[in-house]
Amino acid sequence: MPQPLNNNVRDVRQRVDAFVRTHFNVVGTLRLHREALGWDLLRAPVNVVLAPLYLLLKLTGAVAQRLGFHSISNALKKRQVFLKTAVARRIETHIATDLLENASLTPRSRALIDQYTSTRSAVAEITTSLLVLLAGLVLFGTATPGIASLTPKMSGFVAHAAAVADFPLGTRLGSLWYGVFPVALPVWFVIGTGVVLAMIASIVTTFAGIIADPIQSRLGIHRRRLLRLLDKISAVEGHTSDLAPEHILARLADLTDAGISLLRAFRS
């Protein structure tokens, strides 16, 4: 018969290291992300779109809490925004069965586990932003922390390459010609490039944990995050909707991306 978690939390903490080694090393995370080969390819991009709404609800709930509107705060903080992905379900199952060994979980405990998986989603977004930034630095020698700042660079590169390839006097003269007279970019082409890049980024985000999990395991981040989860579950009372810093970092990347794009637009 399942035992309450508070009675065996010390044993659970001792199992954290083994849990991380099993599920978040290279082999373990590949096994986890097999679950994403399906509807997660649609759920994950939707969750990326819903992430700013999630942050807004959490921040509004925190403000309401400070102002004394506790019922409004609790309602906002408990609001479910994200679509449950198959990868998140698999991780929650592993936590409940492997780590907690089927201990009886209260609704509060389940909410805390759900927050844990949503934090992993935020880390996936951060990983994608870092990969996009790296792509901009390698390909164009400039910072592109998101799709908005990468799109003009990529669309210009593709249009230039296509024009040079089609130049009637050869690619060498074409490169010289379009070096002096830049290719005009239709608005529809820039928008289309942005859409394609956003679709690619959404797929990358779906599988970003394959890169992020082993790194976090190596740095001890997974272990610390799981220990914090256990501390919250074992606490008699406490908030169940604290805003993890990973969500804020993910949104800061979006704001930085938008700021860089606006700055470049004003300069051009």
C-alpha positions in Angstrom: 0.0 0.0 0.0 1.4 3.4 -0.9 3.0 5.3 2.0 2.8 9.1 2.5 5.9 10.8 1.1 6.7 12.6 4.4 7.4 9.2 6.0 10.1 8.2 3.6 11.5 11.5 2.2 15.0 10.7 3.4 15.1 7.5 1.4 13.7 9.4 -1.6 16.5 12.0 -1.5 19.1 9.2 -1.6 17.6 7.9 -4.8 17.9 11.3 -6.6 21.4 10.6 -8.0 20.4 7.3 -9.4 17.3 8.8 -10.9 19.3 11.6 -12.7 21.8 9.0 -14.0 19.1 6.8 -15.3 16.8 9.3 -17.0 18.9 12.4 -17.8 22.1 11.0 -19.2 22.5 10.7 -23.0 20.8 7.3 -23.3 18.1 8.2 -20.8 17.1 11.5 -22.4 17.1 9.8 -25.9 14.7 7.3 -24.4 12.5 10.0 -23.0 12.4 12.0 -26.2 11.1 9.1 -28.2 7.8 10.1 -26.7 8.0 13.4 -28.6 7.7 11.6 -31.9 4.0 12.3 -32.3 1.6 15.0 -31.1 4.3 16.6 -29.1 5.6 18.1 -32.4 2.4 20.2 -32.3 2.0 20.6 -28.5 5.5 21.9 -27.9 5.2 24.9 -30.3 1.8 25.8 -28.8 3.4 25.8 -25.4 6.1 28.1 -26.6 3.4 30.5 -27.7 1.5 30.2 -24.4 4.7 30.7 -22.3 4.3 34.5 -22.1 0.7 34.1 -21.0 2.0 31.7 -18.3 4.5 34.3 -17.0 1.9 37.0 -17.1 -0.5 35.0 -15.0 2.2 34.1 -12.5 3.3 37.7 -12.2 -0.2 39.0 -11.9 -0.9 36.4 -9.2 2.2 37.5 -7.3 1.0 41.2 -7.4 -2.5 40.2 -6.3 -0.9 38.3 -3.4 1.1 41.3 -2.3 -2.1 43.5 -2.5 -4.0 41.1 -0.3 -6.3 39.6 -3.0 -5.5 36.1 -2.0 -8.5 34.4 -3.7 -7.6 36.1 -7.0 -3.9 35.2 -6.6 -4.6 31.6 -5.9 -6.9 31.3 -8.9 -4.4 32.9 -11.2 -1.4 30.8 -9.9 -3.3 27.6 -10.2 -4.5 28.3 -13.8 -3.3 25.6 -16.2 -1.9 27.1 -19.4 0.4 24.6 -21.0 -0.6 21.5 -23.0 0.6 18.4 -21.3 3.2 16.8 -23.6 4.0 13.1 -23.8 7.5 13.7 -22.6 6.2 15.6 -19.5 3.8 12.7 -18.8 6.6 10.2 -19.0 8.8 12.3 -16.6 6.0 12.6 -14.1 5.4 8.9 -14.3 9.1 8.2 -13.6 9.1 10.6 -10.7 6.0 9.0 -9.2 7.1 5.4 -9.7 10.9 5.4 -9.7 11.8 8.3 -7.4 8.8 8.4 -5.1 8.1 4.6 -5.4 4.3 5.1 -5.8 4.0 7.2 -2.6 0.5 8.6 -2.2 0.5 12.1 -3.7 -1.8 14.9 -2.8 -3.2 17.4 -5.4 -0.6 19.9 -4.1 2.2 17.4 -4.7 1.0 16.7 -8.2 0.9 20.4 -8.9 4.5 20.7 -7.8 5.5 17.9 -10.1 3.7 19.6 -12.9 5.6 22.8 -12.2 8.8 20.9 -12.4 8.1 19.6 -15.9 7.0 23.1 -17.0 10.5 24.3 -15.8 12.1 21.8 -18.1 10.1 23.2 -21.0 11.5 26.7 -20.2 15.0 25.2 -20.2 14.2 23.8 -23.7 13.3 27.3 -24.9 16.5 28.7 -23.4 18.5 26.0 -25.2 16.9 26.9 -28.5 17.6 30.6 -28.0 21.3 29.7 -27.3 21.4 27.6 -30.5 19.9 30.4 -32.5 22.4 32.9 -31.0 25.2 30.5 -31.9 23.9 30.2 -35.5 23.8 34.0 -35.9 27.4 34.3 -34.6 28.8 31.5 -36.8 26.9 32.4 -40.0 26.7 36.2 -39.8 29.0 37.3 -37.1 26.2 39.0 -35.2 24.0 38.3 -32.1 20.7 36.8 -33.0 19.1 35.6 -29.7 15.8 34.7 -31.4 13.9 34.1 -34.6 13.0 37.8 -35.0 16.6 38.9 -35.2 17.7 35.9 -37.2 15.0 36.2 -39.9 16.3 39.4 -41.7 19.8 38.0 -41.8 18.8 34.6 -43.1 16.3 36.0 -45.7 19.0 38.3 -47.0 21.5 35.5 -47.2 19.2 33.2 -49.0 18.0 35.9 -51.5 21.6 37.0 -52.2 22.7 33.4 -52.8 19.8 32.7 -55.1 20.3 35.9 -57.1 24.1 35.2 -57.5 23.3 31.7 -58.7 20.9 33.0 -61.3 23.1 35.9 -62.5 23.3 35.5 -66.3 27.1 36.4 -66.5 28.1 33.8 -63.9 28.3 33.6 -60.1 31.6 35.5 -59.8 30.3 38.6 -61.6 27.0 38.0 -59.8 28.7 38.2 -56.5 30.4 41.5 -57.5 27.2 42.9 -58.9 25.0 42.2 -55.9 27.8 43.3 -53.6 27.3 46.8 -55.0 23.6 46.6 -55.6 22.0 44.5 -52.8 19.0 42.3 -53.6 15.7 43.8 -52.8 13.8 41.7 -50.3 10.0 41.4 -50.8 8.0 41.5 -47.5 6.4 38.2 -48.3 9.8 36.6 -48.6 11.0 37.8 -45.2 7.8 36.7 -43.6 8.0 33.3 -45.3 11.5 32.9 -44.1 10.5 33.8 -40.6 7.7 31.2 -40.6 10.0 28.5 -41.8 12.6 29.4 -39.2 9.9 29.4 -36.5 8.8 25.9 -37.5 12.4 24.7 -37.4 12.9 26.3 -34.0 9.7 24.7 -32.6 11.0 21.2 -33.6 14.4 22.1 -32.0 12.6 23.1 -28.8 10.7 19.8 -28.8 14.0 17.8 -28.7 16.2 20.4 -27.0 16.3 18.3 -23.8 18.5 15.8 -25.7 21.2 18.5 -25.4 20.2 20.2 -22.2 19.6 17.1 -20.0 23.1 15.7 -20.1 24.6 19.1 -19.6 22.4 19.9 -16.6 23.1 16.4 -15.2 26.8 17.1 -15.4 26.5 20.5 -13.7 24.3 19.1 -11.0 21.3 21.2 -12.0 18.9 18.3 -12.3 19.9 17.0 -8.9 19.4 20.4 -7.2 16.1 20.9 -8.9 14.8 17.5 -7.9 15.9 18.1 -4.3 14.0 21.4 -4.2 11.0 19.5 -5.6 11.2 17.0 -2.8 11.6 19.8 -0.2 8.5 21.4 -1.4 6.5 18.2 -1.5 7.6 17.2 2.0 6.7 20.6 3.4 3.4 20.7 5.3 2.5 24.1 3.9 3.8 26.4 1.2 3.0 27.9 -2.1 2.6 25.5 -5.0 3.1 28.1 -7.8 6.4 29.8 -7.2 7.8 31.2 -10.5 11.0 29.4 -11.5 13.8 31.7 -12.7 14.0 29.6 -15.9 10.7 31.0 -17.1 11.9 34.6 -16.6 15.2 33.9 -18.4 13.3 32.4 -21.4 11.2 35.6 -21.6 14.2 37.8 -21.2 15.6 36.1 -24.3 12.5 37.0 -26.2 12.6 40.6 -25.0 16.3 40.8 -26.0 15.5 39.4 -29.4 12.7 41.9 -29.9 14.9 44.8 -28.7 17.7 43.9 -31.1 15.3 43.6 -34.0 13.8 47.0 -33.3 17.2 48.6 -32.9 18.3 47.2 -36.3 15.1 48.3 -37.9 15.5 51.9 -36.7 19.1 52.0 -37.9 18.2 50.7 -41.4 
